[in-house]
Amino acid sequence: MQRKRKESNVDRTEDIKRIKQQVKKRPKRRKADMRRLLVAAVIFVAQLVFLIWALYRMNAFLLTSYIIFQLIGAVAVVRIVLNRNNPSYKIAWIALILLVPVLGLVFYLMWGRGSYPQKRKKVLPEIAQMKVPLYRNSKETEKQLERLFPNQERIMRYLCNAGFPIYQETAVTYYDLGDAFFPAIIEDIKKAKKFIFMEFYILSEGDLWQEILAILKQKVAEGVEIRILYDDFGCITCLPKQFDKELNKIGIKTAAFNVIKPVVNNFYMNYRNHQKICVIDGNIGYTGGANIADEYVNTVEAFGHWKDTGVRLAGRGVWSLTVNFLQMWKYCAYNKKCGLQDEEYRHYAPSESFCAKYADTRGFVQPFSDGPMRTPGENEAEAVYMQMINTAKNYIYITTPYLVPDNEMLVALRLAAQSGVDVRLITPGVSDKGYVHLVTQSYYGTLLSAGVKIYEYLPGFIHAKSFVSDDEAAVVGTINMDFRSFYLHFENGVRLCGNKAVYDIRDDFINTLEYCEKIDYNKWRNRPWYKKAAQGILRLFAPLL
């Protein structure tokens, strides 16, 4: 079913003013508890100061130290050139080493080597190599997609070969705001009978969490198994240090991912769990861009009106979300002797009778995940985005809070637009990170000159991460268009094909355009010189931000 795509001419100026006024009347986001972050920052800075002081003391051996650092720098540059990382990532590190010879090299040795700890790869090969005996590919489902959507076959095959099956018998509901996403989750967890799994990058104390926690306590009393997984760095300013222990005391199994240790170390600072998953009884699953915090449901003010999106899966496709969660749980628990054996996963499989209710549901779902254990060799998140751009015939619409693409992604977007594909992007009008927003805007000219249309969301911050193309396929998940999502973070998403939700995602994009400002190329070129200078410097090191 094709629906007419349009360039919105509706004047929403008054609506945008009304939304901004409503936002201003809301209470500000709760002040973060900065004590733990400050302690970590002080220790971290102390280590850097010591390193710089040690380098200064080496002046007594100036010639010797210079020769040593030059040799180490040369070896580092050769290593960077020969490794399999993205070329943009390589250039940023080489530039830093050359521009700041000693400190640049020290920073590279501390953070730039980018190798994920082999110990953890060996302990959890199912994550590093996707060796999951629990997944079962359905050849019949694959053949049906090939027949109905031949243009989508290649991406489907790629994900299947990477270890991510495609499913039918799954109903999909799309939510265009966190305001609708979380009430749906709350209603479903109220009905849980067996278990509830929740995994979020940010879990913040506030009204939303208190409402969810009250229900979880009730469910624990009813005998429902509950597991909560959150990222320690994502929550460092919004949860108390002993949060996981307090929940464990009341029967809610809780784990923090990659607990921050204030040492100069690549592992603790970079490799974070950015996934968002909620599974209820194995039959219903949620994912998207939203975290558990009041700003995501717009009950507090943070960077204007907060727009985020998510999807609800009901049926067979939830199994991949369940296995994904349990893998990450096992990752966190691998040295605590509380992980799961593969055969125990099956206890959390979806009910056959529940899946049977969706036997006639139209469309396909293919949940997938990505992470630094598999990069740079494999990079499913970026590969899916790239293939969607390359296979689009009529249009591709993209929503992203951070636009920091590598050269390959830039070329793909430009070629698509120059080939007659309607390429449109929505980015935030109000950003949560000013320096990243400057980098995002620095890429506008390259894209606009090729015919890509770019819009900024005026009421506030758009945190949604979605792709939709040709009224056939879409992706909703946690994956930003930046180096951190593609190379450093654990991410997840759901690829949809032929579902009604694909039209809903497209319609939401078109409706959102009415609240956006279209970026004019000439106006962008005439931005202030100091902004150009700042963007030039930041863009050089964009892969490291």
C-alpha positions in Angstrom: 0.0 0.0 0.0 1.5 3.3 -1.1 0.6 6.5 0.6 1.4 10.0 -0.7 4.5 11.6 0.7 4.4 15.3 1.0 6.5 18.4 1.8 4.6 19.9 4.7 3.4 23.5 4.2 1.5 23.7 7.4 2.4 26.7 9.6 2.9 25.3 13.1 4.4 28.5 14.6 1.7 28.9 17.1 1.6 25.3 18.0 5.4 25.3 18.6 5.1 28.4 20.8 2.3 26.7 22.8 4.4 23.5 23.3 7.4 25.6 24.5 5.2 27.5 26.9 3.8 24.2 28.3 7.3 22.9 28.7 8.5 26.0 30.6 5.7 25.5 33.2 6.9 22.0 34.0 9.4 21.4 36.9 13.0 21.2 36.0 14.7 17.8 35.8 15.8 16.6 39.2 19.2 17.8 40.2 21.7 15.0 39.6 23.6 13.6 42.6 27.1 14.6 41.4 29.1 13.2 44.4 30.0 9.9 42.9 30.8 11.5 39.5 32.9 14.2 41.2 34.9 11.6 43.2 35.6 9.6 40.1 36.5 12.8 38.2 38.9 14.0 40.9 40.7 10.6 41.0 40.8 10.5 37.2 42.2 14.0 36.9 44.8 13.2 39.6 46.1 10.4 37.5 46.4 12.6 34.5 48.2 15.3 36.5 50.6 12.6 37.7 51.3 11.5 34.2 51.9 15.0 33.0 54.2 15.7 36.0 56.1 12.5 35.2 56.6 13.7 31.6 57.8 17.1 32.8 60.3 15.4 35.1 61.7 13.6 32.1 63.1 16.9 30.8 66.3 15.9 32.6 66.6 13.3 29.9 65.2 15.4 27.2 67.0 13.9 24.2 66.6 10.3 25.4 62.9 10.7 26.2 62.2 12.5 22.9 63.8 9.7 20.9 61.8 7.1 23.0 58.5 8.9 22.4 59.2 9.4 18.7 59.8 5.7 18.3 56.7 4.7 20.4 54.7 7.3 18.4 55.9 5.8 15.1 55.0 2.3 16.2 51.5 3.6 17.4 50.8 5.3 14.0 51.8 2.2 12.1 49.6 0.1 14.4 46.7 2.5 13.8 47.1 2.4 10.0 47.2 -1.4 9.9 44.3 -2.2 12.2 40.7 -2.7 11.0 39.1 0.3 12.5 37.2 2.9 10.6 39.4 5.3 8.6 37.9 8.3 10.2 38.7 6.9 13.7 42.3 6.3 12.5 42.7 9.8 11.2 41.5 11.4 14.5 44.0 9.4 16.6 46.9 10.1 14.1 46.1 13.8 14.1 46.1 13.9 17.9 49.4 12.1 18.1 51.0 14.4 15.6 49.5 17.7 17.0 50.3 16.9 20.6 53.2 14.5 20.3 53.7 13.4 23.9 50.2 13.8 25.5 48.5 12.6 22.3 50.5 9.4 22.5 49.7 9.0 26.2 46.0 9.5 25.5 46.2 6.9 22.7 47.9 4.3 24.9 45.3 4.9 27.6 42.1 5.0 25.5 42.8 4.6 21.8 43.9 1.0 21.4 40.3 0.0 21.2 40.7 -3.7 21.9 38.0 -5.3 23.9 39.3 -7.5 26.7 40.1 -10.9 25.4 39.3 -12.4 28.8 35.6 -11.5 28.4 35.5 -12.5 24.8 36.7 -16.0 25.8 34.3 -16.3 28.7 31.3 -15.2 26.6 31.9 -16.4 23.1 28.1 -16.5 22.4 28.1 -12.7 22.5 31.5 -12.2 20.8 30.7 -14.6 18.0 26.9 -14.9 18.1 27.1 -18.7 18.9 23.6 -19.0 20.2 22.2 -22.5 19.8 18.8 -21.3 21.0 18.0 -19.3 17.8 16.2 -21.3 15.1 16.0 -19.9 11.6 12.8 -20.6 9.7 13.6 -21.2 6.0 9.9 -20.9 5.2 9.7 -17.5 6.8 12.8 -16.4 4.9 11.2 -17.6 1.6 8.0 -15.7 2.3 9.9 -12.5 2.7 11.9 -13.1 -0.5 8.6 -13.6 -2.3 6.7 -10.6 -0.8 9.6 -8.1 -0.5 12.4 -9.1 -2.8 14.1 -5.7 -2.3 14.5 -6.5 1.4 16.0 -10.0 0.9 19.6 -8.9 1.0 19.4 -7.2 4.4 17.3 -10.1 5.8 20.0 -12.5 4.6 22.8 -10.4 6.1 21.1 -10.4 9.6 20.3 -14.1 9.4 23.9 -15.0 8.6 25.0 -12.8 11.5 22.9 -14.9 13.8 19.6 -13.0 14.0 16.5 -14.9 12.8 13.5 -13.4 11.2 10.0 -14.1 12.6 6.3 -13.9 11.7 3.5 -14.4 14.2 4.4 -11.1 15.8 2.2 -8.1 16.3 3.9 -4.7 16.3 2.7 -1.5 17.9 4.6 1.8 17.4 4.7 4.6 19.9 5.6 8.1 18.7 6.4 9.5 22.2 7.7 8.2 25.5 4.5 9.6 26.9 2.6 6.6 25.3 5.5 4.1 25.4 5.9 3.8 29.2 2.1 3.7 30.1 1.9 0.7 27.7 4.9 -1.0 29.5 3.3 -0.3 32.9 0.0 -1.9 31.9 1.8 -5.0 30.6 4.0 -5.4 33.7 0.9 -5.2 35.8 -0.3 -8.4 34.0 2.9 -10.3 34.4 2.6 -13.9 35.6 6.1 -15.4 35.3 8.9 -12.9 34.9 9.8 -9.3 34.0 13.2 -8.3 32.4 14.2 -4.7 32.2 17.4 -3.4 30.7 18.0 0.4 30.2 21.0 2.6 29.8 19.6 5.2 32.2 17.4 4.4 35.1 16.7 7.6 37.1 15.0 8.2 40.4 11.8 10.2 39.8 8.0 9.8 39.4 8.2 7.4 36.5 10.6 5.0 38.3 8.6 5.2 41.6 5.4 4.2 39.7 7.2 1.3 38.1 8.9 0.2 41.3 5.7 0.1 43.2 4.3 -2.4 40.7 7.5 -4.4 40.7 7.4 -4.8 44.5 3.8 -6.0 44.2 4.8 -8.5 41.5 7.7 -9.8 43.6 5.2 -10.5 46.4 3.1 -12.5 43.8 6.1 -14.6 43.0 7.0 -13.1 39.7 10.8 -13.2 38.8 12.2 -9.8 38.1 15.6 -8.9 36.7 16.8 -5.3 36.1 20.0 -4.4 34.3 21.3 -0.8 34.0 24.5 0.8 32.8 26.6 2.2 35.7 28.0 5.1 33.8 24.5 6.1 32.4 23.2 6.2 35.9 26.2 7.6 37.7 24.5 10.9 38.4 20.9 9.7 38.9 21.1 6.6 41.2 22.7 6.1 44.6 25.8 3.9 44.6 24.2 1.0 46.4 21.0 1.0 44.3 21.5 -2.6 43.0 22.1 -4.0 46.5 18.9 -2.3 47.8 16.8 -3.8 45.1 18.3 -7.2 45.5 17.3 -7.1 49.2 13.7 -6.8 48.3 13.8 -9.7 45.8 14.4 -7.8 42.6 17.5 -9.3 40.9 19.5 -6.2 39.8 22.9 -5.8 38.2 24.9 -2.8 37.0 26.8 -3.1 33.7 30.5 -2.4 33.6 30.8 -0.7 37.0 32.8 2.5 36.7 36.2 2.4 38.3 37.9 5.9 38.4 41.1 4.7 36.6 42.6 5.8 33.4 41.3 2.9 31.4 39.6 2.5 28.0 37.4 -0.4 29.2 35.6 1.5 32.0 35.1 4.7 30.1 34.1 3.7 26.6 32.3 0.3 26.5 28.8 0.9 27.7 25.5 -0.9 27.5 23.2 1.4 25.5 20.5 -1.2 25.0 16.8 -0.8 26.0 14.7 -3.9 26.4 11.7 -4.9 28.5 10.3 -8.4 28.3 7.1 -9.6 30.0 6.5 -13.4 30.4 8.5 -14.0 27.1 5.4 -13.1 25.1 5.6 -9.3 25.0 8.7 -7.2 24.5 9.6 -3.5 24.1 12.5 -1.6 22.7 13.3 1.8 21.4 15.2 4.9 22.4 13.5 5.8 25.7 15.1 5.4 29.1 13.4 5.3 32.5 13.5 8.9 33.5 10.9 11.6 33.9 12.1 13.7 30.9 11.3 10.8 28.6 7.6 11.1 29.5 7.7 15.0 29.5 6.7 15.4 33.1 9.8 17.5 33.8 11.6 20.0 31.5 14.9 19.0 30.0 16.0 20.5 26.7 12.5 21.4 25.7 9.8 18.9 24.5 11.4 15.5 24.5 10.4 13.3 21.6 11.3 9.6 21.7 9.9 6.5 20.1 9.6 2.7 20.7 7.9 -0.5 19.6 6.0 -3.3 21.4 6.3 -6.8 20.0 3.8 -9.5 20.9 4.4 -13.1 19.8 7.3 -15.2 18.5 9.7 -12.3 17.7 10.0 -11.5 21.4 12.3 -14.5 21.8 15.3 -12.7 20.3 14.8 -9.8 22.8 14.7 -12.3 25.7 17.9 -14.1 24.6 19.6 -10.7 24.1 18.7 -9.6 27.6 19.8 -13.0 29.1 23.1 -12.7 27.3 23.8 -9.3 28.7 22.8 -10.6 32.2 25.2 -13.4 31.8 27.9 -10.9 30.8 27.3 -8.9 34.0 27.2 -12.1 36.1 30.0 -14.1 34.5 32.4 -13.7 37.5 29.7 -14.0 40.1 28.6 -17.5 39.4 25.0 -16.4 38.8 24.7 -16.6 35.0 22.5 -18.9 33.1 23.4 -22.1 31.2 22.1 -22.2 27.6 19.5 -24.9 28.4 18.0 -22.6 31.2 17.2 -20.0 28.6 14.3 -22.1 27.3 12.4 -21.5 30.5 11.8 -18.0 29.3 10.6 -18.9 25.7 7.3 -17.4 24.5 4.1 -19.5 24.9 3.1 -21.5 21.8 -0.5 -20.8 22.5 0.2 -17.1 22.8 2.1 -17.0 19.5 -0.7 -18.9 17.8 -3.0 -15.9 18.4 -0.9 -14.0 15.9 -0.6 -16.6 13.2 -2.3 -14.4 10.7 -0.5 -11.2 11.6 1.0 -9.5 8.6 4.6 -8.6 8.4 8.1 -9.7 9.6 10.3 -8.7 12.6 14.0 -9.3 13.0 15.5 -8.1 16.3 19.2 -7.7 16.3 22.0 -6.4 18.5 25.6 -5.2 18.1 28.6 -4.4 20.4 32.3 -3.8 20.7 33.0 -7.5 21.2 32.3 -8.0 17.5 33.7 -4.7 16.1 35.6 -3.8 14.0 35.3 -7.2 12.3 31.5 -7.2 12.4 29.3 -4.1 12.7 25.6 -5.1 12.3 24.2 -1.8 13.4 26.0 0.4 10.9 25.7 -2.3 8.2 21.9 -2.4 8.5 21.7 1.4 8.2 24.0 1.4 5.2 22.1 -1.3 3.4 18.8 0.5 4.0 20.2 3.6 2.4 21.8 1.7 -0.5 18.6 -0.3 -1.3 16.1 2.5 -1.0 14.3 3.2 -4.3 11.8 5.9 -3.5 12.6 7.4 -0.1 14.5 7.0 3.2 13.5 9.0 6.3 15.9 9.1 9.2 15.5 10.4 12.7 18.6 10.7 14.9 19.7 12.8 17.9 23.4 12.7 16.9 24.6 12.9 13.3 28.3 12.0 13.3 28.7 9.8 10.2 31.9 8.3 8.8 32.9 8.8 5.2 31.1 5.7 4.0 27.8 6.8 5.5 28.2 10.3 4.0 28.8 8.8 0.6 25.8 6.5 0.8 23.5 9.3 1.8 24.8 11.6 -0.9 24.6 8.9 -3.6 21.1 8.0 -2.7 20.0 11.7 -2.9 21.8 12.2 -6.2 20.2 9.1 -7.6 16.7 10.5 -7.1 15.9 8.9 -3.7 14.0 11.3 -1.3 16.5 11.4 1.6 15.4 13.3 4.7 16.8 13.6 8.2 15.4 15.1 11.4 17.9 16.2 14.1 17.3 18.1 17.3 16.6 21.8 17.4 17.6 21.8 21.1 20.5 19.5 22.0 21.5 17.8 25.2 25.2 18.0 24.3 26.2 21.3 22.7 29.5 20.2 21.3 27.9 17.2 19.6 25.2 19.4 18.1 28.0 21.6 16.6 29.5 18.5 15.1 26.1 17.4 13.8 25.6 20.7 12.1 29.0 20.7 10.5 27.9 17.8 8.3 24.9 19.6 6.9 26.7 21.3 4.0 28.1 18.1 2.6 24.6 16.5 2.6 22.6 19.5 1.6 24.7 20.1 -1.5 23.9 16.6 -2.7 20.1 17.1 -2.3 19.6 15.6 1.2 16.8 17.4 3.1 17.6 18.2 6.7 15.2 19.4 9.4 15.6 20.4 13.0 12.9 19.7 15.6 12.0 23.1 17.0 10.0 22.3 20.2 13.0 20.6 21.8 15.2 17.5 21.8 14.4 14.6 19.5 16.0 11.4 20.9 14.3 8.9 18.6 16.5 6.7 16.4 14.6 5.4 13.4 14.9 4.6 9.7 12.0 4.0 7.3 12.1 3.4 3.6 9.8 2.7 0.6 6.7 1.9 2.7 8.3 -1.5 3.2 10.9 -1.6 5.9 11.9 0.3 9.1 14.3 0.0 12.0 13.5 1.3 15.5 16.0 0.9 18.4 18.8 2.4 20.4 21.4 3.1 17.6 22.5 6.7 17.0 24.3 7.7 13.8 27.7 8.2 15.5 30.9 6.4 16.2 30.0 5.5 19.8 26.9 3.6 18.7 28.6 1.9 15.8 31.9 1.0 17.5 31.9 1.3 21.3 28.5 0.7 22.7 26.3 -2.4 23.0 23.1 -1.5 21.0 20.0 -3.2 19.8 17.1 -2.6 17.4 14.2 -4.3 15.5 14.0 -4.4 11.8 10.4 -4.4 10.6 9.2 -5.4 7.1 5.6 -5.3 5.8 4.1 -4.4 9.2 1.4 -1.8 9.7 3.9 -0.2 12.1 6.1 0.7 9.1 3.4 3.1 7.9 2.9 4.5 11.4 6.7 5.3 11.6 6.6 7.0 8.2 3.4 9.0 9.1 5.0 10.0 12.4 8.0 11.3 10.5 5.9 13.3 8.1 3.8 14.7 10.9 6.9 15.7 12.8 8.2 17.7 9.9 5.4 20.2 10.6 7.2 21.0 13.9 10.6 21.3 12.2 12.7 24.0 10.5 14.1 23.0 7.1 17.8 23.8 6.9 18.7 26.2 4.1 22.0 25.6 2.5 22.9 29.2 1.9 22.0 30.2 5.4 24.1 27.3 6.7 27.1 28.5 4.6 26.8 32.1 6.1 26.9 31.0 9.7 29.3 33.0 11.9 33.1 32.5 11.4 33.7 31.5 15.0 31.1 28.7 14.7 32.8 27.5 11.6 36.1 27.4 13.4 34.7 25.5 16.4 33.0 23.0 14.1 36.2 22.5 12.1 38.2 21.7 15.3 35.5 19.5 16.8 34.9 17.6 13.5 38.5 16.6 13.3 38.2 14.8 16.6 34.5 13.8 16.1 35.2 10.0 16.2 36.7 10.4 19.7 33.8 12.4 21.2 
